[in-house]
Amino acid sequence: MQTQTEILSKAREFVKQELATDSSGHDWWHIYRVTSTAIKLAQAENADAFVCELAALLHDIADEKLNESKTAGMQKVKTWLQENAVAETAVEHILEIIGTMSFNGGNNKPMQTLEGRIVQDADRLDALGAIGIGRTFAYAGWKGHLMHNPELAVRENMTSEEYRNSGGTAINHFYEKLLKLKNLMNTAHGRKLAEERHAFMETFLNQFYQEWEAEV
């Protein structure tokens, strides 16, 4: 029987291998940051540290952006958990977290457990601040989207399909998702961290627009 420490070590190696060449902003270093934040939030909130860490490590293995479908991605995670003899209750919990945590155009249902709320906050924090800005432009380039088009309106009230599949720009993504996250944080510590990162993004956008119009 593997210990929790051994399972987490194997998960780290598995994820490093799977996401080593990703250039969409969902690479190993994104996982590293989210996992580090999830561990800290779990400590602050007295949550199940093992579930939080393992769910954070594996969450983008199932991402439908990186798989044929959400179902295929979730099965990939489930297979890995079962092959590594993770307890069935933990498997169910982790799959529930990963299957629910995506922003999904604002159409996702609320997280059902403290651990889910923690991992979701950790993932959302990595979409904010300086790192969030960098990841936004990396993802736009990966998708072939424009950096900015002032004539392209921000999309509101998108369905899940529209959020995933229709075009957009890097700057519009701030309004369609990133600037909404501060008010969607689940935990007190997550909200505190989100405030500072949100303010940094607003400062960036103000500077961006001034430079765009050659005002500075």
C-alpha positions in Angstrom: 0.0 0.0 0.0 1.4 3.4 -1.0 1.5 6.2 1.5 -0.1 9.6 0.8 3.4 11.0 0.4 4.3 8.4 -2.3 1.0 9.0 -4.1 1.6 12.8 -4.2 5.2 12.3 -5.4 4.0 10.0 -8.3 1.3 12.6 -9.1 3.9 15.3 -9.5 6.0 13.3 -11.8 2.9 12.2 -13.9 1.7 15.8 -14.3 5.2 17.1 -15.1 5.4 14.6 -17.9 1.9 15.2 -19.2 2.1 19.0 -19.2 5.8 19.6 -19.9 5.4 21.0 -23.4 2.1 23.0 -22.8 2.3 26.6 -24.0 -1.3 27.6 -23.3 -0.7 28.7 -19.7 -1.7 25.3 -18.3 1.8 23.9 -17.9 3.6 22.3 -15.0 4.5 25.6 -13.4 0.8 26.6 -13.4 0.1 23.4 -11.5 3.1 24.1 -9.2 1.7 27.5 -8.3 -1.9 26.3 -7.8 -0.8 23.4 -5.7 1.4 25.6 -3.5 -1.5 28.0 -3.0 -3.9 25.2 -2.3 -1.6 23.7 0.4 -1.5 27.1 2.1 -5.2 27.6 1.9 -5.9 24.1 3.2 -3.7 24.9 6.3 -5.5 28.2 6.9 -9.0 26.6 6.5 -8.3 23.3 8.3 -9.2 21.3 5.2 -8.1 17.8 4.1 -4.6 18.6 2.9 -4.1 15.4 0.9 -7.3 15.8 -1.1 -6.6 19.5 -1.8 -3.0 18.8 -2.9 -3.9 15.8 -5.1 -6.8 17.6 -6.7 -4.7 20.7 -7.4 -2.0 18.5 -9.0 -4.3 16.7 -11.3 -6.9 19.3 -12.1 -5.6 20.3 -15.6 -5.0 16.7 -16.6 -8.8 16.6 -17.1 -9.2 20.1 -18.7 -11.3 19.8 -21.8 -9.1 22.4 -23.6 -6.3 19.8 -23.4 -8.3 16.6 -24.1 -10.8 15.3 -26.7 -13.6 16.0 -24.3 -14.3 16.7 -20.7 -15.4 13.0 -20.3 -12.1 11.8 -21.7 -10.2 14.0 -19.4 -12.1 13.0 -16.3 -11.6 9.3 -17.2 -7.9 9.9 -17.5 -7.7 11.3 -14.0 -10.0 8.5 -12.6 -7.8 5.8 -14.2 -4.6 7.3 -12.7 -6.2 7.5 -9.2 -7.4 3.9 -9.4 -4.1 2.6 -10.7 -2.3 4.3 -7.8 -4.7 2.7 -5.3 -6.1 6.0 -4.0 -9.0 5.3 -1.5 -12.4 5.3 -3.3 -13.8 8.0 -1.1 -10.9 10.3 -2.0 -11.2 9.4 -5.7 -14.9 10.4 -5.7 -14.1 13.6 -3.8 -11.2 14.6 -6.2 -13.3 13.9 -9.3 -16.1 16.0 -8.0 -13.7 18.9 -7.3 -12.0 18.7 -10.7 -15.3 18.2 -12.6 -16.9 21.3 -11.0 -14.1 23.8 -10.5 -13.9 25.3 -14.0 -15.2 28.9 -14.6 -17.1 27.6 -17.6 -18.3 31.0 -18.7 -19.8 31.6 -15.3 -22.1 28.7 -15.6 -20.5 26.3 -13.1 -22.4 25.1 -10.1 -21.1 26.0 -6.6 -18.4 23.8 -5.1 -19.9 21.3 -2.6 -17.0 20.9 -0.2 -14.4 23.0 1.6 -11.6 21.2 -0.3 -13.3 22.0 -3.6 -13.7 25.7 -2.6 -10.0 25.8 -1.7 -8.7 24.2 -4.9 -11.0 26.4 -7.0 -9.8 29.5 -5.2 -6.1 28.5 -5.8 -6.8 28.0 -9.5 -8.6 31.3 -9.8 -5.8 33.2 -8.0 -3.4 32.0 -10.7 -5.7 33.7 -13.3 -5.2 37.0 -11.4 -2.4 39.5 -10.9 0.8 39.6 -12.9 0.8 35.8 -13.5 -2.8 36.0 -14.7 -1.9 38.8 -17.2 0.9 36.7 -18.6 -1.2 33.6 -18.8 -4.0 35.5 -20.6 -1.7 36.6 -23.4 0.0 33.2 -23.6 -3.4 31.6 -24.0 -4.5 34.1 -26.6 -1.4 33.4 -28.7 -1.9 29.7 -28.3 -5.5 30.0 -29.6 -4.6 32.5 -32.4 -6.7 35.3 -30.8 -5.9 39.0 -31.2 -4.4 40.9 -28.3 -7.0 43.7 -28.6 -9.7 44.9 -31.0 -11.6 47.9 -29.7 -14.4 47.2 -32.2 -15.0 43.7 -30.8 -17.6 43.9 -28.0 -17.2 42.1 -24.7 -19.4 39.1 -24.6 -22.0 38.9 -21.8 -24.1 36.0 -20.5 -22.3 33.3 -22.5 -23.3 29.7 -22.6 -20.6 27.1 -21.8 -20.2 26.4 -25.5 -19.9 30.0 -26.4 -17.2 30.5 -23.7 -15.2 27.6 -24.9 -15.6 27.8 -28.7 -16.2 31.3 -29.9 -13.4 33.8 -30.5 -12.4 36.7 -28.4 -9.4 38.9 -27.6 -6.9 38.8 -24.7 -8.2 42.2 -23.4 -11.8 41.1 -23.6 -11.0 38.1 -21.5 -10.3 40.4 -18.6 -13.9 41.5 -18.6 -15.5 38.2 -19.6 -13.8 36.3 -16.8 -10.8 37.7 -14.9 -12.3 40.8 -13.3 -15.3 38.8 -12.1 -13.2 36.4 -10.1 -12.5 38.6 -7.1 -16.2 38.5 -6.2 -16.4 34.7 -6.8 -13.7 33.7 -4.3 -14.9 31.1 -1.7 -12.5 31.5 1.2 -11.6 34.5 3.4 -7.8 34.0 2.6 -8.6 33.6 -1.1 -10.6 36.8 -1.1 -7.8 38.7 0.6 -5.2 37.6 -2.0 -7.6 38.2 -4.9 -8.1 41.9 -3.9 -4.4 42.8 -4.4 -4.2 40.9 -7.7 -7.4 42.4 -9.0 -6.1 45.9 -8.3 -2.9 45.1 -10.1 -4.9 44.0 -13.2 -6.9 47.2 -13.2 -3.7 49.3 -13.1 -2.3 47.2 -16.0 -5.5 47.8 -18.1 -5.4 51.6 -17.5 -1.8 51.7 -18.7 -2.6 49.4 -21.6 -5.3 51.7 -22.9 -3.1 54.8 -22.5 -0.4 53.1 -24.6 -2.9 51.8 -27.1 -4.0 55.3 -27.8 -0.5 56.7 -27.7 -1.4 58.9 -24.7 1.9 58.0 -22.9 
